[in-house]
Every structure is written in C-alpha cells, then in structure tokens.
Amino acid sequence: MFLICSLIFATLAVTIGYFVLFAAGKAEGRLQKFGRCLAIWFFVLAAFPLLGGAYMAISGHPGVGMMRGHHGDAHGWMQGPRGEKGRATHEERWRRHLEEMHPSK
C-alpha cells in the first residue's frame, strides 16, 4: 500500500517537474535557470517517497497511526488482548495512567 501511494505522489511530482522543465526551456535568463532548479527539485522530491515506500513495503512496517490502538477496538483484534510480545495495549496503558492520576476513593 505504501509503495502504491508513493508511486502516485512520485508520478505527480515527476509530471509537474517535466512541465516546469519544459516551460523553463521556453524562458530566458534568470527565469530559465530558476525553472531548471525548480524542475530538478521536483525530481528529487519524487525520489524520497519512492525510497520511503519501498522501505516500508520491504520491512513490513505497520505504518504511522494505522490500526495501532488509535481506533478503539481495532488494536485488540490486530494484536491480541496483550499486544505484541506481551506488552500492554494502548488502551490498557491509558486506563492505568488514568487510574494513577485519578485514584478512586
């Protein structure tokens, strides 16, 4: 999923960079130089999401905020009642924190 999303962004960035480079070829002077620099910047920006998406896809990284306890009950069915490797889930840690901050009488 990460690789597909990064491919979409990279395609858009390369397309914009190509059109900026094309327009810079028609310009003269400083504007042409600025256009070329801007197009190269778009090409560089297109490479970063591709590298990040490939890394996330290869490493099997679960992602940032995706089904990691931020969506209520989703955490329990993804990793079991105790989370991965026996650690407490986000909900358990939050409940424990609330009990420490506001003890019952």
C-alpha positions as CSV (number, residue, x, y, z in Angstrom):
1,M,0.0,0.0,0.0
2,F,2.8,2.4,0.9
3,L,4.6,1.7,-2.4
4,I,1.4,2.4,-4.4
5,C,0.8,5.7,-2.6
6,S,4.4,6.7,-3.1
7,L,4.2,5.9,-6.8
8,I,1.2,8.1,-7.2
9,F,2.9,11.0,-5.5
10,A,6.1,10.4,-7.4
11,T,4.3,10.3,-10.7
12,L,2.6,13.6,-9.9
13,A,5.9,15.2,-8.9
14,V,7.8,14.0,-12.0
15,T,5.0,15.2,-14.2
16,I,5.0,18.6,-12.7
17,G,8.8,18.7,-12.8
18,Y,8.7,17.8,-16.5
19,F,6.2,20.6,-17.3
20,V,8.2,23.1,-15.3
21,L,11.4,22.0,-17.2
22,F,9.5,22.3,-20.5
23,A,8.3,25.8,-19.6
24,A,11.8,26.8,-18.4
25,G,13.2,25.8,-21.8
26,K,10.9,28.4,-23.4
27,A,12.0,31.1,-20.9
28,E,15.2,33.2,-20.9
29,G,17.8,34.4,-18.4
30,R,17.2,34.0,-14.7
31,L,13.7,32.6,-15.2
32,Q,15.2,29.7,-17.2
33,K,17.8,29.0,-14.5
34,F,15.1,29.1,-11.8
35,G,12.8,26.8,-13.8
36,R,15.5,24.3,-14.2
37,C,16.4,24.4,-10.5
38,L,12.7,24.0,-9.6
39,A,12.3,21.1,-12.0
40,I,15.3,19.3,-10.5
41,W,13.8,19.9,-7.1
42,F,10.6,18.2,-8.1
43,F,12.6,15.2,-9.5
44,V,14.5,15.0,-6.2
45,L,11.2,15.2,-4.2
46,A,9.8,12.4,-6.3
47,A,12.6,10.1,-5.2
48,F,12.1,10.4,-1.5
49,P,8.6,8.9,-1.3
50,L,9.6,6.1,-3.6
51,L,12.5,5.2,-1.3
52,G,10.4,5.5,1.8
53,G,7.5,3.5,0.3
54,A,9.9,0.8,-0.9
55,Y,11.5,0.6,2.6
56,M,8.0,0.4,4.3
57,A,6.9,-2.3,1.9
58,I,10.0,-4.4,2.3
59,S,10.4,-4.0,6.0
60,G,6.7,-4.8,6.7
61,H,6.5,-1.7,8.9
62,P,2.8,-1.3,10.0
63,G,2.7,2.4,9.4
64,V,2.3,5.5,11.3
65,G,-1.0,5.5,13.2
66,M,-2.7,2.9,11.1
67,M,-4.6,0.4,13.3
68,R,-2.2,0.8,16.2
69,G,-4.5,1.5,19.0
70,H,-5.8,4.8,17.8
71,H,-9.1,3.4,16.6
72,G,-10.7,1.9,19.7
73,D,-11.2,-1.9,19.4
74,A,-9.1,-2.2,16.3
75,H,-6.0,-2.8,18.4
76,G,-7.4,-5.9,20.1
77,W,-8.1,-7.9,17.0
78,M,-4.9,-6.9,15.3
79,Q,-2.5,-8.0,18.0
80,G,-4.5,-9.9,20.6
81,P,-5.5,-8.8,24.0
82,R,-2.0,-8.1,25.3
83,G,-0.4,-6.6,22.2
84,E,2.7,-7.9,20.6
85,K,5.3,-9.7,22.7
86,G,3.1,-9.5,25.8
87,R,3.2,-5.7,26.1
88,A,0.1,-3.9,27.3
89,T,-2.1,-2.4,24.6
90,H,-2.6,1.3,24.2
91,E,-6.0,1.1,26.0
92,E,-4.5,-0.7,29.0
93,R,-1.7,1.8,29.4
94,W,-4.2,4.7,29.1
95,R,-6.5,3.1,31.7
96,R,-3.6,2.5,34.0
97,H,-2.5,6.1,33.6
98,L,-6.0,7.5,34.3
99,E,-6.2,5.3,37.5
100,E,-2.8,6.6,38.7
101,M,-3.8,10.3,38.0
102,H,-7.3,10.0,39.4
103,P,-7.4,7.2,42.1
104,S,-10.9,6.0,43.1
105,K,-12.0,6.7,46.7
